[in-house]
Amino acid sequence: MGGRVPRSNDHSNPLILNIIMIKYKEHPKYWVIHKEVYYNELDSLDDEIQNIITTKPHDSSTKMFNSKVDRLVEDKIKESDIQTK
């Protein structure tokens, strides 16, 4: 019983992360921001890791990379929303 209650900002909980990302994917700038972040992050990696990420979608490195991209995209969307208010 005394389990941890997931919070809406708990990025370690896959269910919460999926709900958050669905919300952000509806943002009008999501795909523009996602593309920018994805390629900036991919370009910062060495060739071997880039190859894993682009050819092995179920590899743990790819999953970690995608999670990082999702967090960065979420942060940029939040930042852009704050600047437009």
Biopython code that builds the backbone (N, CA, C, O; Angstrom):
import numpy as np
from Bio.PDB.StructureBuilder import StructureBuilder

atoms = [
    (1, "MET", "N", (0.797, -1.170, 0.000)),
    (1, "MET", "CA", (0.000, 0.000, 0.000)),
    (1, "MET", "C", (0.848, 1.245, 0.000)),
    (1, "MET", "O", (0.600, 1.976, -0.959)),
    (2, "GLY", "N", (1.689, 1.638, 0.737)),
    (2, "GLY", "CA", (2.367, 2.914, 0.800)),
    (2, "GLY", "C", (3.177, 3.231, -0.431)),
    (2, "GLY", "O", (4.285, 3.753, -0.315)),
    (3, "GLY", "N", (2.658, 2.932, -1.617)),
    (3, "GLY", "CA", (3.372, 3.193, -2.865)),
    (3, "GLY", "C", (3.458, 4.675, -3.178)),
    (3, "GLY", "O", (2.715, 5.499, -2.646)),
    (4, "ARG", "N", (4.374, 4.970, -4.042)),
    (4, "ARG", "CA", (4.611, 6.344, -4.456)),
    (4, "ARG", "C", (3.499, 6.782, -5.404)),
    (4, "ARG", "O", (3.139, 6.041, -6.318)),
    (5, "VAL", "N", (2.955, 7.973, -5.197)),
    (5, "VAL", "CA", (1.925, 8.520, -6.066)),
    (5, "VAL", "C", (2.622, 9.289, -7.188)),
    (5, "VAL", "O", (3.388, 10.214, -6.916)),
    (6, "PRO", "N", (2.363, 8.911, -8.468)),
    (6, "PRO", "CA", (3.021, 9.628, -9.557)),
    (6, "PRO", "C", (2.532, 11.061, -9.659)),
    (6, "PRO", "O", (1.345, 11.337, -9.484)),
    (7, "ARG", "N", (3.427, 11.943, -9.936)),
    (7, "ARG", "CA", (3.093, 13.358, -10.109)),
    (7, "ARG", "C", (3.134, 13.685, -11.598)),
    (7, "ARG", "O", (3.778, 12.983, -12.379)),
    (8, "SER", "N", (2.441, 14.757, -11.986)),
    (8, "SER", "CA", (2.351, 15.114, -13.404)),
    (8, "SER", "C", (3.700, 15.531, -13.986)),
    (8, "SER", "O", (3.872, 15.504, -15.204)),
    (9, "ASN", "N", (4.654, 15.914, -13.149)),
    (9, "ASN", "CA", (5.976, 16.290, -13.648)),
    (9, "ASN", "C", (7.004, 15.184, -13.424)),
    (9, "ASN", "O", (8.207, 15.439, -13.474)),
    (10, "ASP", "N", (6.541, 13.959, -13.178)),
    (10, "ASP", "CA", (7.402, 12.815, -12.891)),
    (10, "ASP", "C", (7.802, 12.130, -14.192)),
    (10, "ASP", "O", (7.081, 11.263, -14.685)),
    (11, "HIS", "N", (8.959, 12.519, -14.753)),
    (11, "HIS", "CA", (9.392, 11.971, -16.029)),
    (11, "HIS", "C", (9.957, 10.561, -15.917)),
    (11, "HIS", "O", (10.314, 9.961, -16.932)),
    (12, "SER", "N", (10.044, 10.023, -14.711)),
    (12, "SER", "CA", (10.502, 8.644, -14.572)),
    (12, "SER", "C", (9.339, 7.667, -14.739)),
    (12, "SER", "O", (9.566, 6.462, -14.857)),
    (13, "ASN", "N", (8.122, 8.152, -14.750)),
    (13, "ASN", "CA", (6.938, 7.311, -14.908)),
    (13, "ASN", "C", (6.540, 7.305, -16.384)),
    (13, "ASN", "O", (6.108, 8.335, -16.901)),
    (14, "PRO", "N", (6.675, 6.159, -17.080)),
    (14, "PRO", "CA", (6.382, 6.108, -18.517)),
    (14, "PRO", "C", (4.961, 6.527, -18.870)),
    (14, "PRO", "O", (4.748, 7.152, -19.909)),
    (15, "LEU", "N", (3.991, 6.199, -18.033)),
    (15, "LEU", "CA", (2.606, 6.579, -18.320)),
    (15, "LEU", "C", (2.443, 8.093, -18.289)),
    (15, "LEU", "O", (1.826, 8.671, -19.183)),
    (16, "ILE", "N", (2.987, 8.728, -17.275)),
    (16, "ILE", "CA", (2.912, 10.183, -17.168)),
    (16, "ILE", "C", (3.641, 10.825, -18.341)),
    (16, "ILE", "O", (3.148, 11.793, -18.920)),
    (17, "LEU", "N", (4.808, 10.297, -18.698)),
    (17, "LEU", "CA", (5.572, 10.848, -19.811)),
    (17, "LEU", "C", (4.773, 10.756, -21.112)),
    (17, "LEU", "O", (4.768, 11.703, -21.898)),
    (18, "ASN", "N", (4.099, 9.630, -21.346)),
    (18, "ASN", "CA", (3.286, 9.490, -22.554)),
    (18, "ASN", "C", (2.140, 10.494, -22.581)),
    (18, "ASN", "O", (1.860, 11.078, -23.628)),
    (19, "ILE", "N", (1.482, 10.701, -21.467)),
    (19, "ILE", "CA", (0.383, 11.671, -21.394)),
    (19, "ILE", "C", (0.909, 13.075, -21.671)),
    (19, "ILE", "O", (0.288, 13.839, -22.410)),
    (20, "ILE", "N", (2.042, 13.413, -21.085)),
    (20, "ILE", "CA", (2.642, 14.731, -21.303)),
    (20, "ILE", "C", (2.996, 14.911, -22.775)),
    (20, "ILE", "O", (2.715, 15.959, -23.356)),
    (21, "MET", "N", (3.612, 13.894, -23.383)),
    (21, "MET", "CA", (4.038, 14.021, -24.778)),
    (21, "MET", "C", (2.843, 14.111, -25.719)),
    (21, "MET", "O", (2.913, 14.819, -26.724)),
    (22, "ILE", "N", (1.760, 13.423, -25.428)),
    (22, "ILE", "CA", (0.558, 13.549, -26.259)),
    (22, "ILE", "C", (0.081, 14.997, -26.220)),
    (22, "ILE", "O", (-0.287, 15.560, -27.251)),
    (23, "LYS", "N", (0.089, 15.591, -25.051)),
    (23, "LYS", "CA", (-0.323, 16.993, -24.907)),
    (23, "LYS", "C", (0.587, 17.899, -25.741)),
    (23, "LYS", "O", (0.104, 18.769, -26.465)),
    (24, "TYR", "N", (1.886, 17.697, -25.641)),
    (24, "TYR", "CA", (2.816, 18.571, -26.355)),
    (24, "TYR", "C", (2.814, 18.329, -27.859)),
    (24, "TYR", "O", (3.073, 19.256, -28.627)),
    (25, "LYS", "N", (2.531, 17.115, -28.293)),
    (25, "LYS", "CA", (2.490, 16.836, -29.731)),
    (25, "LYS", "C", (1.358, 17.593, -30.420)),
    (25, "LYS", "O", (1.373, 17.754, -31.640)),
    (26, "GLU", "N", (0.389, 18.051, -29.655)),
    (26, "GLU", "CA", (-0.700, 18.848, -30.205)),
    (26, "GLU", "C", (-0.316, 20.314, -30.362)),
    (26, "GLU", "O", (-1.044, 21.076, -30.998)),
    (27, "HIS", "N", (0.811, 20.718, -29.796)),
    (27, "HIS", "CA", (1.269, 22.105, -29.894)),
    (27, "HIS", "C", (1.612, 22.421, -31.349)),
    (27, "HIS", "O", (2.232, 21.600, -32.026)),
    (28, "PRO", "N", (1.218, 23.594, -31.839)),
    (28, "PRO", "CA", (1.441, 23.915, -33.260)),
    (28, "PRO", "C", (2.906, 23.921, -33.692)),
    (28, "PRO", "O", (3.199, 23.718, -34.871)),
    (29, "LYS", "N", (3.822, 24.147, -32.767)),
    (29, "LYS", "CA", (5.249, 24.193, -33.118)),
    (29, "LYS", "C", (5.990, 22.895, -32.775)),
    (29, "LYS", "O", (7.209, 22.816, -32.925)),
    (30, "TYR", "N", (5.251, 21.882, -32.316)),
    (30, "TYR", "CA", (5.903, 20.662, -31.830)),
    (30, "TYR", "C", (6.885, 20.072, -32.835)),
    (30, "TYR", "O", (8.049, 19.849, -32.502)),
    (31, "TRP", "N", (6.432, 19.818, -34.060)),
    (31, "TRP", "CA", (7.290, 19.101, -35.014)),
    (31, "TRP", "C", (8.466, 19.945, -35.480)),
    (31, "TRP", "O", (9.531, 19.403, -35.773)),
    (32, "VAL", "N", (8.298, 21.242, -35.554)),
    (32, "VAL", "CA", (9.426, 22.121, -35.907)),
    (32, "VAL", "C", (10.478, 22.066, -34.813)),
    (32, "VAL", "O", (11.668, 21.916, -35.090)),
    (33, "ILE", "N", (10.033, 22.190, -33.569)),
    (33, "ILE", "CA", (10.953, 22.140, -32.431)),
    (33, "ILE", "C", (11.575, 20.752, -32.312)),
    (33, "ILE", "O", (12.775, 20.627, -32.068)),
    (34, "HIS", "N", (10.766, 19.712, -32.483)),
    (34, "HIS", "CA", (11.269, 18.342, -32.379)),
    (34, "HIS", "C", (12.380, 18.097, -33.402)),
    (34, "HIS", "O", (13.421, 17.534, -33.062)),
    (35, "LYS", "N", (12.168, 18.507, -34.624)),
    (35, "LYS", "CA", (13.167, 18.302, -35.675)),
    (35, "LYS", "C", (14.475, 19.013, -35.331)),
    (35, "LYS", "O", (15.555, 18.442, -35.479)),
    (36, "GLU", "N", (14.374, 20.248, -34.875)),
    (36, "GLU", "CA", (15.564, 21.014, -34.506)),
    (36, "GLU", "C", (16.326, 20.335, -33.372)),
    (36, "GLU", "O", (17.540, 20.149, -33.458)),
    (37, "VAL", "N", (15.619, 19.968, -32.317)),
    (37, "VAL", "CA", (16.244, 19.332, -31.155)),
    (37, "VAL", "C", (16.842, 17.982, -31.537)),
    (37, "VAL", "O", (17.980, 17.673, -31.181)),
    (38, "TYR", "N", (16.065, 17.179, -32.267)),
    (38, "TYR", "CA", (16.511, 15.840, -32.652)),
    (38, "TYR", "C", (17.840, 15.901, -33.404)),
    (38, "TYR", "O", (18.786, 15.195, -33.055)),
    (39, "TYR", "N", (17.912, 16.739, -34.428)),
    (39, "TYR", "CA", (19.134, 16.793, -35.228)),
    (39, "TYR", "C", (20.289, 17.460, -34.492)),
    (39, "TYR", "O", (21.441, 17.075, -34.691)),
    (40, "ASN", "N", (20.016, 18.438, -33.658)),
    (40, "ASN", "CA", (21.095, 19.030, -32.848)),
    (40, "ASN", "C", (21.694, 17.995, -31.902)),
    (40, "ASN", "O", (22.913, 17.900, -31.761)),
    (41, "GLU", "N", (20.830, 17.228, -31.263)),
    (41, "GLU", "CA", (21.315, 16.203, -30.339)),
    (41, "GLU", "C", (22.015, 15.067, -31.091)),
    (41, "GLU", "O", (23.052, 14.575, -30.646)),
    (42, "LEU", "N", (21.460, 14.660, -32.204)),
    (42, "LEU", "CA", (22.067, 13.586, -32.992)),
    (42, "LEU", "C", (23.452, 14.004, -33.493)),
    (42, "LEU", "O", (24.393, 13.212, -33.460)),
    (43, "ASP", "N", (23.569, 15.243, -33.954)),
    (43, "ASP", "CA", (24.852, 15.746, -34.454)),
    (43, "ASP", "C", (25.923, 15.821, -33.369)),
    (43, "ASP", "O", (27.117, 15.808, -33.668)),
    (44, "SER", "N", (25.499, 15.898, -32.121)),
    (44, "SER", "CA", (26.474, 16.013, -31.030)),
    (44, "SER", "C", (27.066, 14.659, -30.626)),
    (44, "SER", "O", (27.978, 14.602, -29.802)),
    (45, "LEU", "N", (26.554, 13.580, -31.200)),
    (45, "LEU", "CA", (27.014, 12.229, -30.838)),
    (45, "LEU", "C", (28.064, 11.726, -31.817)),
    (45, "LEU", "O", (28.145, 12.194, -32.952)),
    (46, "ASP", "N", (28.872, 10.761, -31.363)),
    (46, "ASP", "CA", (29.854, 10.178, -32.270)),
    (46, "ASP", "C", (29.150, 9.280, -33.293)),
    (46, "ASP", "O", (27.991, 8.910, -33.107)),
    (47, "ASP", "N", (29.842, 8.942, -34.347)),
    (47, "ASP", "CA", (29.250, 8.206, -35.471)),
    (47, "ASP", "C", (28.675, 6.856, -35.065)),
    (47, "ASP", "O", (27.625, 6.454, -35.567)),
    (48, "GLU", "N", (29.342, 6.164, -34.174)),
    (48, "GLU", "CA", (28.871, 4.835, -33.756)),
    (48, "GLU", "C", (27.500, 4.918, -33.068)),
    (48, "GLU", "O", (26.599, 4.131, -33.356)),
    (49, "ILE", "N", (27.366, 5.879, -32.162)),
    (49, "ILE", "CA", (26.094, 6.048, -31.451)),
    (49, "ILE", "C", (25.020, 6.560, -32.414)),
    (49, "ILE", "O", (23.872, 6.121, -32.345)),
    (50, "GLN", "N", (25.375, 7.466, -33.296)),
    (50, "GLN", "CA", (24.415, 7.930, -34.307)),
    (50, "GLN", "C", (23.872, 6.754, -35.109)),
    (50, "GLN", "O", (22.672, 6.674, -35.372)),
    (51, "ASN", "N", (24.760, 5.846, -35.494)),
    (51, "ASN", "CA", (24.347, 4.680, -36.269)),
    (51, "ASN", "C", (23.369, 3.803, -35.480)),
    (51, "ASN", "O", (22.381, 3.321, -36.034)),
    (52, "ILE", "N", (23.640, 3.600, -34.207)),
    (52, "ILE", "CA", (22.741, 2.806, -33.365)),
    (52, "ILE", "C", (21.367, 3.472, -33.308)),
    (52, "ILE", "O", (20.343, 2.810, -33.478)),
    (53, "ILE", "N", (21.350, 4.765, -33.070)),
    (53, "ILE", "CA", (20.084, 5.489, -32.931)),
    (53, "ILE", "C", (19.268, 5.459, -34.215)),
    (53, "ILE", "O", (18.042, 5.355, -34.172)),
    (54, "THR", "N", (19.940, 5.548, -35.353)),
    (54, "THR", "CA", (19.204, 5.598, -36.615)),
    (54, "THR", "C", (18.869, 4.227, -37.192)),
    (54, "THR", "O", (18.058, 4.132, -38.114)),
    (55, "THR", "N", (19.476, 3.165, -36.669)),
    (55, "THR", "CA", (19.217, 1.837, -37.244)),
    (55, "THR", "C", (18.604, 0.839, -36.275)),
    (55, "THR", "O", (18.086, -0.194, -36.699)),
    (56, "LYS", "N", (18.654, 1.131, -34.983)),
    (56, "LYS", "CA", (18.151, 0.177, -33.979)),
    (56, "LYS", "C", (17.167, 0.873, -33.038)),
    (56, "LYS", "O", (17.549, 1.304, -31.950)),
    (57, "PRO", "N", (15.905, 0.983, -33.453)),
    (57, "PRO", "CA", (14.927, 1.751, -32.671)),
    (57, "PRO", "C", (14.625, 1.183, -31.285)),
    (57, "PRO", "O", (14.113, 1.906, -30.431)),
    (58, "HIS", "N", (14.925, -0.084, -31.043)),
    (58, "HIS", "CA", (14.610, -0.683, -29.742)),
    (58, "HIS", "C", (15.827, -0.812, -28.829)),
    (58, "HIS", "O", (15.719, -1.350, -27.727)),
    (59, "ASP", "N", (16.973, -0.328, -29.275)),
    (59, "ASP", "CA", (18.184, -0.362, -28.470)),
    (59, "ASP", "C", (18.034, 0.586, -27.273)),
    (59, "ASP", "O", (17.360, 1.611, -27.372)),
    (60, "SER", "N", (18.650, 0.247, -26.168)),
    (60, "SER", "CA", (18.536, 1.094, -24.971)),
    (60, "SER", "C", (19.116, 2.492, -25.207)),
    (60, "SER", "O", (18.616, 3.471, -24.652)),
    (61, "SER", "N", (20.154, 2.590, -26.016)),
    (61, "SER", "CA", (20.719, 3.912, -26.334)),
    (61, "SER", "C", (19.713, 4.769, -27.088)),
    (61, "SER", "O", (19.602, 5.970, -26.841)),
    (62, "THR", "N", (18.987, 4.153, -27.999)),
    (62, "THR", "CA", (17.976, 4.871, -28.770)),
    (62, "THR", "C", (16.842, 5.327, -27.864)),
    (62, "THR", "O", (16.356, 6.451, -27.988)),
    (63, "LYS", "N", (16.423, 4.461, -26.958)),
    (63, "LYS", "CA", (15.342, 4.815, -26.038)),
    (63, "LYS", "C", (15.763, 5.972, -25.130)),
    (63, "LYS", "O", (14.978, 6.889, -24.884)),
    (64, "MET", "N", (17.000, 5.929, -24.635)),
    (64, "MET", "CA", (17.498, 7.028, -23.796)),
    (64, "MET", "C", (17.588, 8.321, -24.599)),
    (64, "MET", "O", (17.232, 9.390, -24.104)),
    (65, "PHE", "N", (18.064, 8.222, -25.837)),
    (65, "PHE", "CA", (18.173, 9.389, -26.702)),
    (65, "PHE", "C", (16.788, 10.002, -26.940)),
    (65, "PHE", "O", (16.613, 11.214, -26.814)),
    (66, "ASN", "N", (15.821, 9.172, -27.278)),
    (66, "ASN", "CA", (14.471, 9.665, -27.546)),
    (66, "ASN", "C", (13.838, 10.299, -26.313)),
    (66, "ASN", "O", (13.124, 11.296, -26.423)),
    (67, "SER", "N", (14.094, 9.729, -25.151)),
    (67, "SER", "CA", (13.585, 10.318, -23.909)),
    (67, "SER", "C", (14.194, 11.694, -23.675)),
    (67, "SER", "O", (13.508, 12.631, -23.266)),
    (68, "LYS", "N", (15.483, 11.801, -23.938)),
    (68, "LYS", "CA", (16.159, 13.094, -23.779)),
    (68, "LYS", "C", (15.580, 14.114, -24.750)),
    (68, "LYS", "O", (15.309, 15.254, -24.371)),
    (69, "VAL", "N", (15.391, 13.706, -26.002)),
    (69, "VAL", "CA", (14.814, 14.607, -27.003)),
    (69, "VAL", "C", (13.422, 15.056, -26.556)),
    (69, "VAL", "O", (13.089, 16.238, -26.646)),
    (70, "ASP", "N", (12.610, 14.112, -26.076)),
    (70, "ASP", "CA", (11.262, 14.449, -25.606)),
    (70, "ASP", "C", (11.303, 15.484, -24.486)),
    (70, "ASP", "O", (10.523, 16.436, -24.491)),
    (71, "ARG", "N", (12.207, 15.302, -23.530)),
    (71, "ARG", "CA", (12.317, 16.260, -22.419)),
    (71, "ARG", "C", (12.741, 17.630, -22.925)),
    (71, "ARG", "O", (12.193, 18.649, -22.504)),
    (72, "LEU", "N", (13.720, 17.656, -23.832)),
    (72, "LEU", "CA", (14.189, 18.937, -24.360)),
    (72, "LEU", "C", (13.111, 19.644, -25.171)),
    (72, "LEU", "O", (12.964, 20.863, -25.086)),
    (73, "VAL", "N", (12.360, 18.883, -25.952)),
    (73, "VAL", "CA", (11.256, 19.464, -26.733)),
    (73, "VAL", "C", (10.204, 20.040, -25.781)),
    (73, "VAL", "O", (9.723, 21.156, -25.975)),
    (74, "GLU", "N", (9.862, 19.281, -24.770)),
    (74, "GLU", "CA", (8.888, 19.760, -23.786)),
    (74, "GLU", "C", (9.362, 21.070, -23.162)),
    (74, "GLU", "O", (8.583, 22.014, -23.029)),
    (75, "ASP", "N", (10.641, 21.131, -22.778)),
    (75, "ASP", "CA", (11.185, 22.348, -22.174)),
    (75, "ASP", "C", (11.131, 23.532, -23.139)),
    (75, "ASP", "O", (10.792, 24.646, -22.740)),
    (76, "LYS", "N", (11.463, 23.291, -24.404)),
    (76, "LYS", "CA", (11.420, 24.378, -25.396)),
    (76, "LYS", "C", (9.997, 24.865, -25.633)),
    (76, "LYS", "O", (9.776, 26.063, -25.811)),
    (77, "ILE", "N", (9.046, 23.967, -25.637)),
    (77, "ILE", "CA", (7.646, 24.367, -25.820)),
    (77, "ILE", "C", (7.191, 25.201, -24.629)),
    (77, "ILE", "O", (6.547, 26.236, -24.802)),
    (78, "LYS", "N", (7.521, 24.756, -23.427)),
    (78, "LYS", "CA", (7.172, 25.523, -22.235)),
    (78, "LYS", "C", (7.783, 26.911, -22.307)),
    (78, "LYS", "O", (7.122, 27.910, -22.020)),
    (79, "GLU", "N", (9.064, 26.965, -22.697)),
    (79, "GLU", "CA", (9.775, 28.233, -22.800)),
    (79, "GLU", "C", (9.114, 29.153, -23.838)),
    (79, "GLU", "O", (8.939, 30.346, -23.593)),
    (80, "SER", "N", (8.750, 28.586, -24.998)),
    (80, "SER", "CA", (8.124, 29.406, -26.038)),
    (80, "SER", "C", (6.747, 29.891, -25.605)),
    (80, "SER", "O", (6.342, 31.000, -25.953)),
    (81, "ASP", "N", (6.024, 29.067, -24.848)),
    (81, "ASP", "CA", (4.711, 29.479, -24.351)),
    (81, "ASP", "C", (4.839, 30.604, -23.331)),
    (81, "ASP", "O", (4.014, 31.518, -23.309)),
    (82, "ILE", "N", (5.859, 30.546, -22.495)),
    (82, "ILE", "CA", (6.088, 31.593, -21.499)),
    (82, "ILE", "C", (6.426, 32.903, -22.198)),
    (82, "ILE", "O", (5.948, 33.964, -21.796)),
    (83, "GLN", "N", (7.241, 32.835, -23.236)),
    (83, "GLN", "CA", (7.659, 34.039, -23.949)),
    (83, "GLN", "C", (6.500, 34.697, -24.717)),
    (83, "GLN", "O", (6.522, 35.903, -24.963)),
    (84, "THR", "N", (5.499, 33.906, -25.089)),
    (84, "THR", "CA", (4.381, 34.472, -25.840)),
    (84, "THR", "C", (3.266, 34.980, -24.951)),
    (84, "THR", "O", (2.298, 35.554, -25.449)),
    (85, "LYS", "N", (3.378, 34.785, -23.651)),
    (85, "LYS", "CA", (2.333, 35.269, -22.725)),
    (85, "LYS", "C", (2.613, 36.672, -22.287)),
    (85, "LYS", "O", (1.846, 37.241, -21.511)),
]
sb = StructureBuilder()
sb.init_structure("model")
sb.init_model(0)
sb.init_chain("A")
sb.init_seg("    ")
for serial, (resi, resn, name, xyz) in enumerate(atoms, 1):
    if name == "N":
        sb.init_residue(resn, " ", resi, " ")
    sb.init_atom(name, np.array(xyz, "f"), 0.0, 1.0, " ", f" {name:<3s}", serial, name[0])
structure = sb.get_structure()
